[in-house]
């Protein structure tokens, strides 16, 4: 079995692509996985996700993403 290693760039592409295609629940899952592994996307990707979540009235998910980003910044991952 071959294992695939996903880096920060790959996660960022996945988050941005899913976000653009309206798959926000999957996007949030990838963002969380990314943050837990110590990878955090650029501010532009983060802001894009927040805007999409706000546009769809997904406040619970938006707050969760904000907390993840805050924690990452506090830990020095950004």
Residue pairs with C-beta under 8 A, 6 or more apart in sequence:
7 39
8 34
8 39
8 40
8 41
11 30
11 33
11 34
11 39
11 41
12 41
12 42
12 45
14 30
15 27
15 30
15 31
15 34
15 41
15 45
15 49
16 41
16 45
16 48
18 24
18 26
18 27
18 30
19 27
19 45
19 48
19 49
19 52
22 52
24 49
24 52
24 53
24 56
24 58
24 61
25 61
27 49
27 52
28 49
28 53
28 61
28 64
28 65
31 41
31 49
31 65
31 68
32 64
32 65
32 68
34 40
34 41
35 68
35 69
35 71
35 72
35 77
38 72
38 75
38 77
39 77
40 46
40 69
40 72
40 73
40 77
40 78
46 65
46 69
49 65
50 62
50 65
50 66
53 59
53 61
53 62
53 65
54 62
69 78
72 78
